[in-house]
């Protein structure tokens, strides 16, 4: 069973909205979907609570978050990489 293949975890890119909690950041993820009737692109947003173990993220940073096991009641994501620091 050691050579069992582990499924790929989802990864999303978003912007940090808040880092007020200890070891937790709130990340806003934008995605574009096309309307089924009008064929116009619409922006859809979602907010995720992500685990930031070193408290290294700041507000406005672009981060890559990865799906993980449940860490608390709301946290199911981890910050895996800071793509771009805020100015």
Secondary structure, 3 states (H helix, E strand, C coil): CCCCCCCCCCEEEEEEEECCCCCEEEEEEEEEEECCCCCCEEEEEEEEEEECCCCCCCCCCEEEEEECCCCCCCCCEEEEEEEECCC
